[in-house]
């Protein structure tokens, strides 16, 4: 069954200001993936686990959000489920969905951490508010500054031959950007892959991401080898805490350096700028705690002369849509995005229609809310557990 979120005239804004959230459903899903992936900080195989939130008002308007945690990055799906179900639910049910900032502040006070749970709740609130008002989420976030976003696809299959086949597939779809995950196996393996990509696809925009996979002791020697390939950027070569090492690499290399795990929130971004650790930042709603905080991080980066990139976790199309709306409304994020998981990594997405990718770009939806309905039958099919608070 496909969700139809509106029972009222979508142009009628006034009722949503007095409506209350009557129901909150939380669903923990395990979604099969197409192959294993190796990252500097960990491996993913067989399935990814996400937590979906469904909010419904007493007027019958529905909004969806998604948390996509990873145990080595933000935490566990079990903890995310508990944060939403046990701690956020008493704050949310009975509240006005239009009071987004107040609700998010209350949830941040109620339980420490869990930025992915915050992101899920925030996107469900914005989806609900957008569907009730007839506006896309990007309009609620300040307005659209771009209507399509260049797409990057990450290469992390332990079988590089399979990744080369994926490159052929995405090139046929118009994708011109790849991000190679490095630092998992021997250094020679990384160099061989770069050499092959440069030889077979000389016009490809190649980025490199270590996901904290190197230790500072010998990182610079390896990074200088990567530097010689003229890649667009090198992302988070060493563990997040090594700010001084990151700053030294930025000085030593010609290739721009991107921070990811070193920057979770606005305070981290301020420190990253003051200590000179990077030339840009990967903005992810799962680590920042939502679209609004992602925009704040990007604005701080822009004020410091840095550029933004739209990162993601192991997400379904729900979170991809939220990231798309955020980037559409954020001028500082202009290095593209990596919202490819729903199309080329998950066996099944949960959207009722394919996540919108055309000619190598993500197309920004113009329909109300997040812009694409959720197939609720798929939520039931892959649910590990669910709670409606009853």
N, C-alpha and C positions, 0 to 999 in steps of 0.2 A: 504494500500500500504506500502510495506516495503522499507525503504531507502536503496539505493545502493550508497555508498558515493564516489566511484572512477570512473572517466571516462578516466583515464590515466593509463599507466603502473605504478604500485605501487613502482617499483624500481627506477623510475625516480625522483631523489631528486632535481635536479637543478631547474626545473620549479617553484616549490613551493617557492623558494627564491625570485623570481620576481613576483609571483602572488600577487594579492590584494584581500581583502575581499570585495565582491561585494554586498552581501546581509546578513542581520541579522534579523531573525525572533524571536520574543519573545512571548511565549504562557503561559498563566496563567491557570493552571489546578486544578480541584477539583476531587480527586480520592477516591472513596468509600473504607471504611475499614471494616474489619470483625466484630469488636467489639470495645467497649469503652476501654480506657486505663487510669489508674490513675497514676500520677507522683507527686512527692513532690511539684513540681512547677506548676502543672496544669493538666488538663484533655483533652484528645483527643477523639472525638466521631464522627461518621457518615462519615466524610471525612477528608483527609489532602489536603492542598493546596501547590502546587509546581509551580515553574516557569522554563520552559525549553527554552534554547537558541539554535537556529540552525544557524550556520554560513556557508556561501557558497562562494567560491572564484570565480574569473572570469574564472578560469580553470575548474570549475565544481566540485571541491572537497568539501565535506560537513563534518562538525563536530558538535557534540551535547554536551551540558552541562546542568546541572540542579542546581537550587537553591531550597533548602528545608528549608525555614524559619519557625520558630514557635514564635507566638506572645509573649510568656513569656520567650523566650530564646534569639533570635537574631532579631526579628522584624516581620513585616507583609508581606504577599505575595504581597499586593498592593504596598508597598514601594519598595520591591525588583523589581517588574515589572517596576516601574518608574525609578529606578536607572539604570536598563539595557536599557530601551527603550529611555528615555529622555537624560540621562547624559553620558552613555557609548557609545551609538550608534555613535555620531559624532566622537568619538575617534577611534572606531573600523572600521567602514566602510571606505574603501579606504586604510587601513593600510596593511602592510605585515603580514600575520599570523605567520611567523617565529619570529617576534619581540615580543615574549611573555612577557619578563620581562619589556620592555619599555612600552608596552600597559598596563600591570597591574599597573605599577607605575603611569602612567598617569590617570588611572581610580581611583586609591586611592586618587590622588590629586583632582580629579574633584568633588567627593562627599564623605563626611565623613561617616565612618561606612559601613554598608551593606556587611559584609564579605561573606554572602551566595551568593550575586550577583557577587562578585569577584570570588568565587569558581566556579560558573556556567560558567562565561566567560573563566576562565583559562582552565577548563576541555574541553570546546568546542574548544579552540585553540589547546590544546594538541591532542585531538581526530582528528582534521583536519590535523595537522602536521604529526601525526602518519600514518593516512590513505594515505596521499600524499607520504610519504617516505617509506611506507611498513613496518614500525616499530611499535611494541606495545608501549603504553605509558610508561611502566616501563623501556624500553630501553632508552627513551628520558630523563627519570628522573635519570639515572645513572646506570641502570642495575639491574637485578633480583637477590635477595639473598634468595628467597624462592619461591616455585612454588605452594604451597597451604597454607591456613591459617585456624587454628582452629576457628570454628564458635560458638558464644555464642548467645542464644536466650533469650530475656528479658520477664519476667512474670509480667504483670501489669493489667490483667483483674480484674475488681471489683468482678467478680464471680470466686473464686479460684477453684471451681470444673472444670470450663472451662479451666483454666490454667493447671490443672492436666491432662486433656485430651490432651492439647497441648504438655505437656511433653512426654506423651506416643507416640505421633506422631513424635516428633523430635528424640526421642530415637531410633525409628524404622529407621530413616534416618541417624543414626550414630552420632547425636549431643550429646556431653558429657558435655556441659557447659551451665548453665543458670545464668541469673542475675535477682534477685528478687528486684522489685521496692518497696521501703518501705517508712514509714513516712507519708502516706496518711491518714490512719485510726488509730485506737488505737494500742498501742504498742503490746498488747496481740495478735492481728491479725497477726502481723509480726512474732512473735515468734511461733505461731501455724503453720503458713505456713512453716517456717524453720524446725520445728520438723517433719512435714509430709513429706517434701522433703527428709530429712535425713533418715527417717524411710523407705520410699518406694524406694528410689534411693540412697543407701549408697555410691555408686561409683561416684555420680554426682559431678562435679566441680561447686560449688555454689559461686556466687559473690552477693554482696548487694549494692544497689544504692538508696540513699535518695533523689537525685535531689534537694538538698537544703531544704529538708522537715522538719528539726529540728531547733529549736532555741537554741542558746548556753546554756541557763539557765539550761536545764535538759537533754541535749544531752548525756553527758558522761555516766550517769546512764543507758540509753537505749543502748548505744554503747557497754558497758561492757557485757550486755546480749547477744548482737549479737556476740561479741568476743568469747563467750564460744562455739559457733557452729563451730569454725575453718574454717570460710569462706575464700576464696582466697583473697578478698579485700573488703573494705568498701569505696564506692565512694561518694564524696561530701555530707557529712551529714548536713552541715549548709550553709546558704547563702554565696555567693562568697566572700563578703567583709570581712568575719570574718577570716582573716589569722591567728591571734593570737590563736583563738579557735582551728582551724585546727592543728596548731603546738602543742597545748597542748594535743589534742586527739592522735596525732601520738606518743607522748611520753608515754601516759597512756595505750595504747592498744597494744596487741600482733599482731593483724591483720594489715596488711599493709593498708595504707590510699591512695586513689586515688583522685586526683583533676580533676574536670571537669570544672564547670562554673567559678572557680577561675583562670583558665588559658585559655585565648583566643588567645594570640599571644606570640611571642618570649620574649618580655619584661616581660610579666606576668610569663613566665616560669623561667626567671632569678630571679625574686622576690620570686617565690615559693621555689626555691632552697635555696636562701640566708636566707629565714625565716623558712625553714625547715617544710613546711606545709604538705608534702606528700612524699610517697615512689614511686609514679608513676603518670602518667597523661593520661587522655583520649584525644586522638588526633582526632579531627573532622575537616574535610575540611570545613564544613559550618561555624564553629566559627573562624577558623584560616584564612580563606580567600583563600583557595586553597591548592593544593597538595604540592607546593614548600614551602609554609610557614608551612604546617604541618610537612614536613620533617625537617625544621629548628627547630621547637619546639622539635621534637623527638631527634634531635642531641644534643640540649642543655640539655635536660633531661638526655640523656645517658652520656654526659660529667660530669653531676653532680651525677652520680651513680643511677639514677632513671630509671624505666622501662616504656614502652609505651603500650597503649591499643588502638585498632582501634574502636573508637566510631562512632555513626551515629545519624542522625535525623530521621524524618519520610520520608524516601527517596524511590525513584523508583530505578530500576536497573541501571539507568544511573549513578547516584551518587555513588551507591554501586560499580560499576565498577571502577570509579575514585579512590575511597578509596582503592580498591583492588590493583590497580597499585601502589598507593603510598606506601602501606604496603609492597608490593613485593620488592620495591626498598629502603626500610628503615629498616636496621637491628635492630634499637633500639625498634621497635614496635613488641614485641614478646609475648604479652599476648593474642593474637588472635584478633577477630573482632566480631562485632554484626550486620553484613549485612544480616539480616533475613527478613527485612520488605517486600521486593519484593516477597518473596516466601510464607511467613506465616502471613502477616498482610494486605497487600493491596488486594482488590478484583481483581484488574487487574493491572499488571505491564505494562510498555510501551515498553519493549524490544520485539524484534521479536522472541526470543527464551528464555527459562527460564534462570534466573540468575544461574550461574554454582556452585551448591553445590553437592559434592560427599562425601559420608562416613563422614558426619559431618564436612567437610572442604570446604571452598571456594577455587575453582580452579582458578589459575591466568591465564587469557587468553593469548594466544600467537599470535592471529591475529592482524593485524595493528590497530592502534588507540586504542580506548577503548575495541575493540575486538568483540562486538556484535552490530548488527544494531538495530535501533529504528523503531518501527512500527508507522509510521506517521499517519495512519488512527486512531489509538488510541488517538493521540494528538488531532485530530479534534473532536473525540467523547466526550472527557472530558474537552474541552476547555471552560473556562469562558469568556476569551477574548484573542485576539492576535493582534500583531502589526508587520508590516514589514517596518515601517517608511515611508510609501508612503502616 
